[in-house]
């Protein structure tokens, strides 16, 4: 970014793309080019299309799109989140306490929510096409976050008005996944970096869990039928590789495995 900003911050965004993978690692760096100590949160915003074509070749909201993130079990907010902008009773926003998840189902309502989530991931999925996007980051519990403690925020373009924003006739249909770092105190001439990893894949939605290898859209289930065990689930991976089913004993030691074939993010 330009060096003349009155904020005193010069921003560098380095993107690293991995071969055979949909991973993109973002290193977001704030350089204090002023002569004073400054305090900033590094805040990354991703806009995701939540649209579908109509028969007359126009666009309409894709109401099968959904965002999700883990709730903080010790959240300061009654529902694990708070409405920052828009209707406080916006029907898009729900919390599934049984699964410990925030779920935002797109209904083309304008609004924004903040979560004091500290689990390290937030996700988007289009259930109609089974495409998923995930942002992973390292949470820092105990640190001061902006926006009343929000480490994850979701924004939706839709009907209704917030301040001077009115998208009623815009033909814009999108959801935002936003990741925020804690406040960083930066001395003159010093830098601070916040790393985020993106991953994309085919997966059912909403996304229920995320690991280093991929994401879960339908939880793993094993059912015994006599001497046979039937297993099922819905998963997406961020890298090309081989899928292996592994049996472990009560101590967690592998006792047998079965290769199920090649997998890819596609």
C-alpha positions as CSV (number, residue, x, y, z in Angstrom):
1,X,0.0,0.0,0.0
2,X,1.2,3.6,-0.4
3,X,3.6,5.0,2.2
4,X,1.8,8.3,2.7
5,X,-1.3,7.1,4.7
6,X,-2.2,9.3,7.7
7,X,-2.8,6.1,9.6
8,X,1.0,5.5,9.8
9,X,0.5,2.0,8.5
10,X,1.9,0.5,5.3
11,X,0.3,-2.8,4.4
12,X,1.8,-5.8,2.7
13,X,-0.2,-8.9,1.6
14,X,1.8,-11.9,0.5
15,X,-0.1,-14.8,-1.0
16,X,1.5,-18.3,-1.2
17,X,-0.2,-20.8,-3.5
18,X,0.4,-24.5,-2.9
19,X,0.7,-27.0,-5.9
20,X,-1.9,-29.8,-6.1
21,X,-4.0,-27.9,-3.6
22,X,-6.5,-25.1,-3.1
23,X,-4.6,-23.7,-0.1
24,X,-3.7,-20.0,-0.2
25,X,-1.6,-18.8,2.7
26,X,-2.0,-15.1,3.4
27,X,0.7,-13.2,5.3
28,X,-0.8,-9.9,6.2
29,X,1.8,-7.4,7.5
30,X,1.4,-4.0,9.1
31,X,4.5,-1.8,9.1
32,X,4.5,1.2,11.4
33,X,6.1,3.9,9.2
34,X,5.2,6.7,11.6
35,X,7.1,8.1,14.5
36,X,4.5,7.2,17.1
37,X,3.4,3.9,18.7
38,X,0.1,2.7,17.1
39,X,-2.5,0.1,17.8
40,X,-4.4,-1.8,15.1
41,X,-6.2,-5.1,14.4
42,X,-5.5,-6.8,11.1
43,X,-8.8,-7.5,9.5
44,X,-9.3,-9.6,6.4
45,X,-12.5,-9.6,4.4
46,X,-13.5,-12.3,1.8
47,X,-16.6,-11.7,-0.4
48,X,-18.4,-14.9,-1.6
49,X,-21.0,-15.0,-4.4
50,X,-24.4,-16.0,-3.1
51,X,-26.2,-15.8,-6.4
52,X,-28.0,-18.0,-9.0
53,X,-29.0,-17.4,-12.6
54,X,-32.7,-17.1,-13.4
55,X,-34.5,-18.3,-16.5
56,X,-34.5,-14.7,-17.9
57,X,-30.6,-14.6,-17.5
58,X,-30.7,-12.3,-14.5
59,X,-29.4,-13.0,-11.0
60,X,-31.3,-13.9,-7.9
61,X,-30.2,-14.7,-4.3
62,X,-29.0,-18.3,-3.7
63,X,-30.7,-19.1,-0.4
64,X,-28.9,-22.4,-0.2
65,X,-25.7,-20.5,0.8
66,X,-24.7,-20.6,4.5
67,X,-21.9,-19.5,6.7
68,X,-20.8,-21.1,9.9
69,X,-18.2,-20.8,12.7
70,X,-17.8,-22.4,16.2
71,X,-19.4,-20.7,19.1
72,X,-17.3,-19.7,22.1
73,X,-18.5,-21.9,25.0
74,X,-17.7,-19.1,27.3
75,X,-19.1,-16.3,25.1
76,X,-19.9,-12.9,26.5
77,X,-23.0,-12.8,24.2
78,X,-26.2,-14.6,25.2
79,X,-26.5,-16.4,21.9
80,X,-22.7,-16.7,21.2
81,X,-22.9,-13.7,18.8
82,X,-24.4,-10.2,18.6
83,X,-26.0,-8.3,15.7
84,X,-23.8,-5.4,14.7
85,X,-25.9,-4.0,11.9
86,X,-29.4,-4.6,10.6
87,X,-32.5,-6.0,12.2
88,X,-31.8,-7.5,15.6
89,X,-34.4,-10.2,14.8
90,X,-32.8,-11.0,11.4
91,X,-34.0,-14.6,10.6
92,X,-30.7,-15.4,8.9
93,X,-28.8,-15.6,12.2
94,X,-29.1,-18.7,14.4
95,X,-27.0,-20.6,17.0
96,X,-27.0,-24.3,17.2
97,X,-26.0,-24.8,20.9
98,X,-26.1,-28.6,20.6
99,X,-23.4,-28.6,17.9
100,X,-21.7,-25.5,19.3
101,X,-22.0,-23.6,16.0
102,X,-23.2,-20.3,14.6
103,X,-25.2,-20.8,11.4
104,X,-26.1,-18.0,9.0
105,X,-28.6,-19.0,6.3
106,X,-28.7,-16.5,3.4
107,X,-32.1,-15.0,2.9
108,X,-31.1,-11.8,1.2
109,X,-31.4,-9.7,4.3
110,X,-28.9,-7.0,5.0
111,X,-27.0,-7.4,8.3
112,X,-23.8,-8.2,10.1
113,X,-23.0,-10.3,13.2
114,X,-19.9,-10.5,15.4
115,X,-18.7,-13.6,17.2
116,X,-16.1,-13.9,20.0
117,X,-15.2,-17.3,18.5
118,X,-11.7,-18.5,19.3
119,X,-11.7,-21.9,17.5
120,X,-9.6,-20.8,14.5
121,X,-11.9,-21.2,11.5
122,X,-14.9,-19.8,9.7
123,X,-16.6,-21.2,6.6
124,X,-19.0,-20.7,3.7
125,X,-20.9,-23.3,1.7
126,X,-23.2,-23.3,-1.3
127,X,-25.4,-26.3,-0.6
128,X,-26.9,-26.2,-4.1
129,X,-23.6,-26.8,-5.8
130,X,-21.7,-28.3,-2.8
131,X,-18.9,-25.8,-3.0
132,X,-17.2,-24.8,0.2
133,X,-14.7,-22.1,1.3
134,X,-12.8,-22.1,4.6
135,X,-10.6,-19.6,6.4
136,X,-8.3,-20.9,9.1
137,X,-6.3,-18.8,11.5
138,X,-4.6,-19.0,14.9
139,X,-6.8,-17.6,17.6
140,X,-5.3,-15.8,20.6
141,X,-7.6,-16.3,23.7
142,X,-7.1,-13.8,26.4
143,X,-6.1,-11.0,24.0
144,X,-8.1,-7.8,23.3
145,X,-10.1,-8.0,20.1
146,X,-11.9,-5.1,18.4
147,X,-15.7,-4.7,17.9
148,X,-16.5,-5.8,21.5
149,X,-14.3,-8.9,21.3
150,X,-15.2,-10.1,17.8
151,X,-12.6,-12.4,16.1
152,X,-15.1,-13.5,13.4
153,X,-17.7,-11.4,11.6
154,X,-20.3,-12.2,8.9
155,X,-21.9,-9.6,6.6
156,X,-24.7,-10.1,4.1
157,X,-25.9,-7.9,1.3
158,X,-29.7,-7.9,1.0
159,X,-33.0,-6.1,1.4
160,X,-33.4,-3.5,4.1
161,X,-31.3,-0.4,4.9
162,X,-28.3,0.1,7.2
163,X,-27.2,3.8,7.5
164,X,-26.9,4.9,3.9
165,X,-26.6,1.4,2.4
166,X,-29.5,0.3,0.3
167,X,-29.0,-2.8,-2.0
168,X,-32.6,-3.3,-3.0
169,X,-32.1,-2.7,-6.7
170,X,-28.4,-3.6,-6.8
171,X,-28.5,-7.2,-8.2
172,X,-25.6,-7.8,-5.7
173,X,-25.9,-11.1,-3.7
174,X,-23.0,-12.0,-1.5
175,X,-21.9,-13.1,2.0
176,X,-18.7,-12.0,3.7
177,X,-16.4,-14.1,5.9
178,X,-14.3,-11.7,8.0
179,X,-11.3,-12.7,10.2
180,X,-9.9,-10.2,12.8
181,X,-6.6,-10.4,14.7
182,X,-6.4,-9.1,18.3
183,X,-5.1,-5.5,18.7
184,X,-1.4,-5.2,18.0
185,X,0.8,-2.5,19.5
186,X,3.4,-1.6,16.9
187,X,6.4,0.6,17.8
188,X,7.8,3.0,15.2
189,X,9.6,1.2,12.4
190,X,8.4,-2.2,13.6
191,X,6.0,-4.7,11.9
192,X,3.4,-7.2,12.9
193,X,2.0,-10.1,10.8
194,X,-1.2,-12.1,10.9
195,X,-1.5,-15.3,8.9
196,X,-4.7,-16.7,7.4
197,X,-5.1,-19.9,5.3
198,X,-7.8,-20.2,2.7
199,X,-9.0,-23.6,1.4
200,X,-11.8,-24.5,-1.1
201,X,-13.4,-27.8,-2.0
202,X,-16.5,-29.7,-2.8
203,X,-18.4,-30.4,0.4
204,X,-22.0,-30.5,1.7
205,X,-23.0,-27.6,3.9
206,X,-23.2,-26.1,6.4
207,X,-19.6,-26.8,7.4
208,X,-19.6,-28.4,10.8
209,X,-15.9,-28.8,11.5
210,X,-12.5,-27.9,10.0
211,X,-9.1,-29.6,10.4
212,X,-5.8,-29.1,8.7
213,X,-6.7,-31.6,6.1
214,X,-10.2,-30.5,5.1
215,X,-13.7,-29.9,6.3
216,X,-16.8,-31.8,7.5
217,X,-20.3,-31.2,6.1
218,X,-21.9,-34.4,7.4
219,X,-20.5,-36.0,10.5
220,X,-18.8,-39.4,10.4
221,X,-21.1,-42.2,11.3
222,X,-20.3,-45.9,11.8
223,X,-23.1,-48.5,12.1
224,X,-22.6,-52.2,12.8
225,X,-24.7,-54.8,10.9
226,X,-23.6,-58.2,12.1
227,X,-20.0,-58.6,11.0
228,X,-20.2,-55.6,8.7
229,X,-19.7,-51.9,9.6
230,X,-21.3,-49.3,7.4
231,X,-19.6,-45.9,7.5
232,X,-20.8,-42.6,6.0
233,X,-20.1,-38.9,6.1
234,X,-19.6,-35.8,4.0
235,X,-16.1,-34.3,3.7
236,X,-14.0,-32.1,1.6
237,X,-10.2,-32.0,1.3
238,X,-7.9,-29.1,0.3
239,X,-5.2,-31.3,-1.3
240,X,-4.9,-34.1,-3.8
241,X,-4.2,-37.4,-2.0
242,X,-5.4,-40.8,-1.0
243,X,-8.3,-41.5,1.4
244,X,-7.6,-44.1,4.0
245,X,-10.0,-45.6,6.5
246,X,-8.2,-46.5,9.7
247,X,-9.2,-48.5,12.7
248,X,-7.6,-47.7,16.0
249,X,-7.8,-49.4,19.4
250,X,-8.8,-47.8,22.7
251,X,-5.3,-46.5,23.1
252,X,-5.4,-44.8,19.8
253,X,-3.0,-47.2,18.1
254,X,-3.7,-48.2,14.5
255,X,-4.7,-51.8,14.1
256,X,-5.9,-52.0,10.5
257,X,-6.5,-49.7,7.5
258,X,-8.1,-49.7,4.1
259,X,-7.3,-47.4,1.1
260,X,-10.5,-46.0,-0.4
261,X,-9.0,-44.3,-3.4
262,X,-7.8,-41.0,-4.7
263,X,-9.4,-37.7,-3.5
264,X,-9.0,-34.1,-4.6
265,X,-10.6,-30.7,-3.7
266,X,-12.7,-31.2,-6.9
